């Protein structure tokens, strides 16, 4: 269970180094209600190891993971959030529809990785990446459907 290392410049670096069994155990611990589907998440991890990062002009973009506050009004516990963070603009944005190749080119969250194992970081990222599907095609279809509904 390796913590952050300066050699990890991109999410792809972490994907290539993380142990799948560690990710499996972290995922089951963090998302027990989805343990029956853990093999699908590991298939995504295996797929990510085979593709190349897609570079773009967002060089100061971090895949951030932080702990969201609980909501006492609705009796909701706190939870981990995954989002993009632009260091230059100081804002967060949703990244669940970002292409997986672009995910791989983004900087990892040093702050999170200095506290938690990289297997937990990858488990959280897999959860967010697959929110709309377990393949890039499924994610693209979901995104297109949402944008089509927004036009109406």
Secondary structure, DSSP 8 states (H G I E B T S, - for coil): -----TT--SHHHHHHHS-HHHHHHHHHHH-GGGGGGHHHHHHHHHHHTTS-----S-TTEEEEEEEE--BGGGTB--EEEEEEEETTTTEEE--TTS-HHHHHHSEE-HHHHTTS-HHHHHHHHHHHHTTT-SSHHHHHHHHHHHHHHHH-
